[in-house]
């Protein structure tokens, strides 16, 4: 559900896809028609190219069985891995100002309130 806050359009697309698969007679054929593979094609602003979500992901089609895994890996990449360098730099900057032990008891909700 975190993807809903990060990318509402992508979240809604995945939600609708899961709903469609439940109501479609031949879900495998329907999913094959979308030509999804276990990879992501990046737009130019993201550096272009393809990122494989699993080994040989470009050659592995998404099936009804692997769709939940695809959605999790896609979400993880979009929200975390694509921004890892920036997140690490933010963490480093924060720890330059605040000692690590001062953050031990904080939750994500506490950090949002800051």
Residue, then its C-alpha position, 0 to 999 in steps of 0.5 A: x500500500x506504500x506505492x499508493x502514496x508514492x505513485x497513485x497511478x501505478x498503484x491503481x493500475x496494479x489494483x485494477x490488474x489484480x481485479x481484472x485477473x480475478x474476473x477474466x476467464x483466461x488470466x494467463x492469456x490476458x496477462x500474456x497480452x500485456x507482455x510483462x516481464x520481470x524487468x522495468x524499462x526506465x524512462x530517460x529521466x531515470x537513466x534509460x535502459x532496463x532493470x531486471x527485477x530477477x536474474x534473467x528478468x527480461x526473459x521471464x514473463x509475468x504469470x498469474x502466479x508470479x504477478x504478486x512477486x512482480x508487484x512487490x519487486x517493482x514497488x521496492x525498486x521504484x520506492x527504494x532502489x531507484x533512490x538509494x543513493x539519495x536516501x543514503x546521502x540524506x541518512x548520512x546528513x542526518x547522522x552528521x547532525x543527530x547522533x545515531x543513538x538519539x534516533x533509536x526510539x523513533x518510529x516512522x510516524x515520529x519522523x513524519x511529525x518532525 
